[in-house]
């Protein structure tokens, strides 16, 4: 359960001041508000939201949380924020949890939080989808080519979409970071060794010319059928137009080591 207090600021920047105020102080809400969290699931209603936010305040204090901003992508009336939540684990060790949130004031579910629970629990947790696939959703240029290559299980095409020093960061953070052509090739060869690609069903695409953020449903990995579950990936382009970094936020358990 990870609430990012900066999320209402993104809502404000999208022009939805009443929703932002409701997220900061549910007791003063003048509009309906709802969000979805990896642990709590769907949260709606003034009383439920206020109680959950109070628990979040205590949790952040107990875990000595520091929040590092990574990037924000605005496009088509939607924003995707990315952070790393630095916190104290049960053993006293500091760890970094990547968290993303899609902020979408026009949606019935205007705040959708994405992160893995593995860094917190030591295991993946299946989560129900928050959106339906949208056949109109398509990532542009090199990010669209990257997504198509992941779908097809084409390692060479995936790696060709990255800059030579491009990076991939998985949902567990620095424990799953790969840099450069050699490491990316090894990573995707491993991913596709389960019988093929990972066909992601796109739900939303948010782009600003530099970054493309796409929410998706994953229900298959190679030959393995999976329970449908949501995720979000952000790809950032470098000056050469290739992908400089790809950052994944989901809790999908791969059928490979």
C-alpha positions as a Markdown table, in Angstrom:
| # | Residue | x | y | z |
|---|---|---|---|---|
| 1 | Unk | 0.0 | 0.0 | 0.0 |
| 2 | Unk | 1.8 | 3.1 | -1.2 |
| 3 | Unk | 0.1 | 6.5 | -1.6 |
| 4 | Unk | 2.1 | 9.2 | -3.2 |
| 5 | Unk | 1.1 | 12.6 | -1.7 |
| 6 | Unk | 2.2 | 14.3 | -4.9 |
| 7 | Unk | -0.6 | 12.7 | -6.9 |
| 8 | Unk | -3.1 | 15.5 | -6.1 |
| 9 | Unk | -0.6 | 18.0 | -7.6 |
| 10 | Unk | -0.8 | 16.1 | -10.9 |
| 11 | Unk | -4.6 | 16.3 | -10.7 |
| 12 | Unk | -4.4 | 20.0 | -10.2 |
| 13 | Unk | -2.1 | 20.4 | -13.2 |
| 14 | Unk | -4.7 | 18.6 | -15.3 |
| 15 | Unk | -7.2 | 21.3 | -14.3 |
| 16 | Unk | -9.3 | 19.0 | -12.0 |
| 17 | Unk | -9.1 | 21.2 | -8.9 |
| 18 | Unk | -12.1 | 19.7 | -7.1 |
| 19 | Unk | -10.8 | 16.2 | -7.5 |
| 20 | Unk | -7.4 | 17.3 | -6.3 |
| 21 | Unk | -9.0 | 18.8 | -3.2 |
| 22 | Unk | -11.0 | 15.7 | -2.5 |
| 23 | Unk | -7.8 | 13.6 | -2.6 |
| 24 | Unk | -6.0 | 15.9 | -0.2 |
| 25 | Unk | -9.0 | 16.2 | 2.2 |
| 26 | Unk | -11.8 | 13.7 | 1.5 |
| 27 | Unk | -14.0 | 15.3 | 4.2 |
| 28 | Unk | -14.3 | 18.4 | 2.0 |
| 29 | Unk | -15.0 | 16.4 | -1.2 |
| 30 | Unk | -17.5 | 18.0 | -3.6 |
| 31 | Unk | -17.1 | 15.4 | -6.4 |
| 32 | Unk | -17.0 | 11.6 | -6.4 |
| 33 | Unk | -13.5 | 10.2 | -6.0 |
| 34 | Unk | -12.1 | 6.7 | -6.5 |
| 35 | Unk | -8.7 | 5.1 | -6.8 |
| 36 | Unk | -7.2 | 1.6 | -7.1 |
| 37 | Unk | -4.2 | 0.5 | -5.0 |
| 38 | Unk | -2.3 | -2.8 | -5.4 |
| 39 | Unk | -3.0 | -3.9 | -1.9 |
| 40 | Unk | -6.3 | -2.3 | -0.9 |
| 41 | Unk | -7.9 | -2.6 | -4.4 |
| 42 | Unk | -10.8 | -0.2 | -5.3 |
| 43 | Unk | -11.2 | 2.7 | -2.8 |
| 44 | Unk | -14.2 | 5.0 | -3.1 |
| 45 | Unk | -16.4 | 7.0 | -0.7 |
| 46 | Unk | -15.3 | 9.8 | 1.6 |
| 47 | Unk | -15.1 | 7.7 | 4.8 |
| 48 | Unk | -13.2 | 4.8 | 3.2 |
| 49 | Unk | -10.7 | 7.1 | 1.5 |
| 50 | Unk | -10.1 | 9.2 | 4.6 |
| 51 | Unk | -9.4 | 6.2 | 6.7 |
| 52 | Unk | -7.1 | 4.7 | 4.1 |
| 53 | Unk | -5.1 | 8.0 | 3.8 |
| 54 | Unk | -4.7 | 8.1 | 7.6 |
| 55 | Unk | -3.3 | 4.6 | 7.5 |
| 56 | Unk | -0.9 | 5.7 | 4.7 |
| 57 | Unk | 0.3 | 8.6 | 6.8 |
| 58 | Unk | 1.2 | 6.3 | 9.7 |
| 59 | Unk | 2.8 | 3.7 | 7.3 |
| 60 | Unk | 5.1 | 6.3 | 5.7 |
| 61 | Unk | 6.2 | 7.5 | 9.1 |
| 62 | Unk | 6.9 | 4.0 | 10.4 |
| 63 | Unk | 8.8 | 3.0 | 7.3 |
| 64 | Unk | 10.8 | 6.3 | 7.3 |
| 65 | Unk | 9.7 | 6.9 | 3.7 |
| 66 | Unk | 11.4 | 9.3 | 1.3 |
| 67 | Unk | 9.9 | 9.8 | -2.1 |
| 68 | Unk | 12.1 | 10.4 | -5.1 |
| 69 | Unk | 10.5 | 11.8 | -8.2 |
| 70 | Unk | 11.5 | 10.1 | -11.5 |
| 71 | Unk | 9.4 | 11.7 | -14.3 |
| 72 | Unk | 5.9 | 12.9 | -15.2 |
| 73 | Unk | 4.3 | 12.4 | -18.6 |
| 74 | Unk | 1.3 | 14.5 | -19.7 |
| 75 | Unk | -0.8 | 13.8 | -22.7 |
| 76 | Unk | -4.5 | 13.6 | -23.9 |
| 77 | Unk | -5.9 | 14.9 | -20.6 |
| 78 | Unk | -4.0 | 12.2 | -18.6 |
| 79 | Unk | -0.8 | 12.2 | -16.6 |
| 80 | Unk | 1.5 | 9.4 | -15.5 |
| 81 | Unk | 3.8 | 10.0 | -12.6 |
| 82 | Unk | 6.8 | 7.9 | -11.6 |
| 83 | Unk | 8.6 | 7.8 | -8.3 |
| 84 | Unk | 10.9 | 5.6 | -6.2 |
| 85 | Unk | 9.7 | 5.2 | -2.7 |
| 86 | Unk | 12.7 | 4.7 | -0.4 |
| 87 | Unk | 11.6 | 2.9 | 2.8 |
| 88 | Unk | 12.8 | 0.8 | 5.7 |
| 89 | Unk | 12.1 | -2.9 | 5.5 |
| 90 | Unk | 11.2 | -5.2 | 8.3 |
| 91 | Unk | 14.9 | -6.0 | 8.7 |
| 92 | Unk | 15.9 | -2.4 | 8.9 |
| 93 | Unk | 17.4 | -2.4 | 5.5 |
| 94 | Unk | 16.6 | 0.5 | 3.1 |
| 95 | Unk | 15.0 | -0.5 | -0.2 |
| 96 | Unk | 13.6 | 1.4 | -3.2 |
| 97 | Unk | 10.1 | 0.6 | -4.5 |
| 98 | Unk | 9.3 | 1.9 | -8.0 |
| 99 | Unk | 5.7 | 3.3 | -8.1 |
| 100 | Unk | 3.7 | 4.8 | -11.0 |
| 101 | Unk | 0.3 | 6.4 | -11.0 |
| 102 | Unk | -2.0 | 7.1 | -14.0 |
| 103 | Unk | -4.1 | 10.2 | -13.2 |
| 104 | Unk | -7.1 | 10.3 | -15.5 |
| 105 | Unk | -9.8 | 12.8 | -14.2 |
| 106 | Unk | -12.3 | 11.9 | -17.0 |
| 107 | Unk | -12.2 | 8.2 | -16.0 |
| 108 | Unk | -14.6 | 6.6 | -13.5 |
| 109 | Unk | -11.4 | 5.4 | -11.9 |
| 110 | Unk | -9.3 | 8.6 | -12.0 |
| 111 | Unk | -6.3 | 7.4 | -10.0 |
| 112 | Unk | -4.6 | 4.0 | -10.8 |
| 113 | Unk | -1.5 | 3.1 | -8.8 |
| 114 | Unk | 0.9 | 0.5 | -10.2 |
| 115 | Unk | 3.7 | -1.2 | -8.3 |
| 116 | Unk | 4.9 | -4.7 | -7.5 |
| 117 | Unk | 4.4 | -6.0 | -4.0 |
| 118 | Unk | 7.4 | -8.3 | -4.2 |
| 119 | Unk | 9.9 | -5.8 | -2.7 |
| 120 | Unk | 7.5 | -5.5 | 0.2 |
| 121 | Unk | 6.3 | -9.1 | 0.7 |
| 122 | Unk | 9.0 | -11.2 | -1.0 |
| 123 | Unk | 6.4 | -12.5 | -3.5 |
| 124 | Unk | 4.2 | -11.5 | -6.4 |
| 125 | Unk | 0.5 | -10.9 | -5.9 |
| 126 | Unk | -2.0 | -11.3 | -8.7 |
| 127 | Unk | -4.2 | -8.2 | -9.1 |
| 128 | Unk | -7.4 | -7.8 | -11.1 |
| 129 | Unk | -7.4 | -5.5 | -14.2 |
| 130 | Unk | -8.5 | -1.9 | -13.7 |
| 131 | Unk | -9.3 | -1.1 | -17.3 |
| 132 | Unk | -10.5 | -2.9 | -20.4 |
| 133 | Unk | -8.2 | -3.2 | -23.5 |
| 134 | Unk | -8.7 | -0.4 | -26.0 |
| 135 | Unk | -8.1 | -1.4 | -29.7 |
| 136 | Unk | -7.5 | 2.3 | -30.5 |
| 137 | Unk | -4.5 | 2.5 | -28.1 |
| 138 | Unk | -1.2 | 2.5 | -30.0 |
| 139 | Unk | 2.3 | 3.7 | -29.0 |
| 140 | Unk | 4.1 | 5.7 | -31.6 |
| 141 | Unk | 7.3 | 5.2 | -33.6 |
| 142 | Unk | 10.2 | 3.3 | -31.8 |
| 143 | Unk | 8.0 | 2.6 | -28.7 |
| 144 | Unk | 5.4 | 1.0 | -30.9 |
| 145 | Unk | 8.1 | -1.1 | -32.6 |
| 146 | Unk | 9.4 | -2.1 | -29.2 |
| 147 | Unk | 6.0 | -3.2 | -28.0 |
| 148 | Unk | 5.4 | -5.2 | -31.2 |
| 149 | Unk | 8.7 | -6.9 | -30.8 |
| 150 | Unk | 7.9 | -7.8 | -27.2 |
| 151 | Unk | 4.5 | -9.2 | -28.3 |
| 152 | Unk | 6.3 | -11.3 | -31.0 |
| 153 | Unk | 9.2 | -12.5 | -28.8 |
| 154 | Unk | 11.7 | -11.0 | -31.2 |
| 155 | Unk | 14.9 | -10.3 | -29.1 |
| 156 | Unk | 16.8 | -8.7 | -32.0 |
| 157 | Unk | 14.0 | -6.3 | -32.7 |
| 158 | Unk | 13.5 | -5.4 | -29.0 |
| 159 | Unk | 17.2 | -4.7 | -28.6 |
| 160 | Unk | 17.4 | -2.7 | -31.8 |
| 161 | Unk | 14.7 | -0.3 | -30.4 |
| 162 | Unk | 17.1 | 0.6 | -27.5 |
| 163 | Unk | 20.1 | 3.0 | -27.7 |
| 164 | Unk | 23.4 | 1.1 | -27.3 |
| 165 | Unk | 23.6 | 2.2 | -23.7 |
| 166 | Unk | 19.8 | 1.9 | -23.1 |
| 167 | Unk | 18.5 | 0.7 | -19.8 |
| 168 | Unk | 15.7 | -1.6 | -18.6 |
| 169 | Unk | 14.4 | -1.4 | -15.0 |
| 170 | Unk | 11.9 | -4.1 | -13.8 |
| 171 | Unk | 9.3 | -3.7 | -11.2 |
| 172 | Unk | 11.7 | -4.7 | -8.3 |
| 173 | Unk | 13.9 | -1.7 | -9.0 |
| 174 | Unk | 17.6 | -1.8 | -9.1 |
| 175 | Unk | 17.6 | -5.6 | -8.5 |
| 176 | Unk | 16.3 | -5.9 | -12.0 |
| 177 | Unk | 18.2 | -3.3 | -14.0 |
| 178 | Unk | 20.0 | -4.1 | -17.2 |
| 179 | Unk | 22.2 | -1.7 | -19.2 |
| 180 | Unk | 23.5 | -2.0 | -22.8 |
| 181 | Unk | 23.1 | -4.3 | -25.7 |
| 182 | Unk | 24.7 | -7.4 | -24.2 |
| 183 | Unk | 22.7 | -7.3 | -20.9 |
| 184 | Unk | 19.4 | -6.4 | -22.7 |
| 185 | Unk | 19.9 | -9.3 | -25.2 |
| 186 | Unk | 20.5 | -11.8 | -22.3 |
| 187 | Unk | 17.4 | -10.4 | -20.5 |
| 188 | Unk | 15.0 | -10.7 | -23.4 |
| 189 | Unk | 16.4 | -14.1 | -24.6 |
| 190 | Unk | 15.5 | -15.3 | -21.1 |
| 191 | Unk | 12.1 | -13.7 | -21.1 |
| 192 | Unk | 11.2 | -15.3 | -24.5 |
| 193 | Unk | 12.6 | -18.7 | -23.6 |
| 194 | Unk | 9.1 | -19.6 | -22.2 |
| 195 | Unk | 7.8 | -20.3 | -25.7 |
| 196 | Unk | 7.6 | -16.9 | -27.3 |
| 197 | Unk | 6.6 | -13.3 | -26.7 |
| 198 | Unk | 4.6 | -11.4 | -24.1 |
| 199 | Unk | 1.5 | -10.1 | -25.9 |
| 200 | Unk | 0.4 | -7.1 | -23.9 |
| 201 | Unk | -3.2 | -5.7 | -24.4 |
| 202 | Unk | -3.0 | -1.9 | -24.3 |
| 203 | Unk | -5.6 | 0.0 | -22.3 |
| 204 | Unk | -4.2 | 3.6 | -22.5 |
| 205 | Unk | -1.2 | 5.3 | -24.1 |
| 206 | Unk | 0.0 | 8.7 | -22.7 |
| 207 | Unk | 2.7 | 10.4 | -24.8 |
| 208 | Unk | 4.6 | 13.8 | -24.6 |
| 209 | Unk | 7.1 | 13.4 | -27.5 |
| 210 | Unk | 9.8 | 12.1 | -25.1 |
| 211 | Unk | 8.1 | 9.5 | -23.1 |
| 212 | Unk | 5.4 | 7.0 | -23.9 |
| 213 | Unk | 3.5 | 5.5 | -20.9 |
| 214 | Unk | 1.2 | 2.6 | -21.6 |
| 215 | Unk | -1.2 | 0.7 | -19.3 |
| 216 | Unk | -1.9 | -2.8 | -20.3 |
| 217 | Unk | -3.3 | -6.2 | -19.3 |
| 218 | Unk | -1.0 | -9.2 | -19.4 |
| 219 | Unk | -2.7 | -12.6 | -19.6 |
| 220 | Unk | 0.0 | -14.7 | -21.4 |
| 221 | Unk | 3.7 | -15.1 | -21.3 |
| 222 | Unk | 5.0 | -17.3 | -24.1 |
| 223 | Unk | 3.2 | -20.6 | -23.9 |
| 224 | Unk | 1.9 | -19.9 | -20.4 |
| 225 | Unk | -1.6 | -18.5 | -19.7 |
| 226 | Unk | -1.7 | -16.1 | -16.8 |
| 227 | Unk | -4.6 | -14.6 | -14.8 |
| 228 | Unk | -5.3 | -11.3 | -16.4 |
| 229 | Unk | -3.5 | -8.6 | -14.5 |
| 230 | Unk | -2.6 | -4.9 | -15.0 |
| 231 | Unk | 0.7 | -3.1 | -15.5 |
| 232 | Unk | 2.3 | 0.0 | -16.8 |
| 233 | Unk | 5.5 | 0.6 | -18.7 |
| 234 | Unk | 7.2 | 4.0 | -19.5 |
| 235 | Unk | 9.7 | 4.2 | -22.3 |
| 236 | Unk | 11.8 | 7.4 | -22.6 |
| 237 | Unk | 13.5 | 8.3 | -25.9 |
| 238 | Unk | 17.0 | 9.6 | -26.1 |
| 239 | Unk | 18.4 | 12.3 | -28.5 |
| 240 | Unk | 18.9 | 9.7 | -31.2 |
| 241 | Unk | 15.2 | 8.7 | -31.1 |
| 242 | Unk | 15.9 | 5.3 | -29.7 |
| 243 | Unk | 14.7 | 4.1 | -26.3 |
| 244 | Unk | 17.1 | 5.4 | -23.6 |
| 245 | Unk | 15.2 | 3.7 | -20.7 |
| 246 | Unk | 12.2 | 1.4 | -20.2 |
| 247 | Unk | 10.7 | 1.2 | -16.7 |
| 248 | Unk | 8.1 | -1.5 | -15.8 |
| 249 | Unk | 5.5 | -1.4 | -13.1 |
| 250 | Unk | 3.5 | -4.6 | -12.6 |
| 251 | Unk | 3.4 | -7.7 | -10.4 |
| 252 | Unk | 3.5 | -10.3 | -13.2 |
| 253 | Unk | 5.3 | -13.5 | -12.2 |
| 254 | Unk | 7.4 | -14.7 | -15.2 |
| 255 | Unk | 7.4 | -18.4 | -16.0 |
| 256 | Unk | 11.2 | -18.2 | -16.4 |
| 257 | Unk | 14.0 | -17.7 | -13.9 |
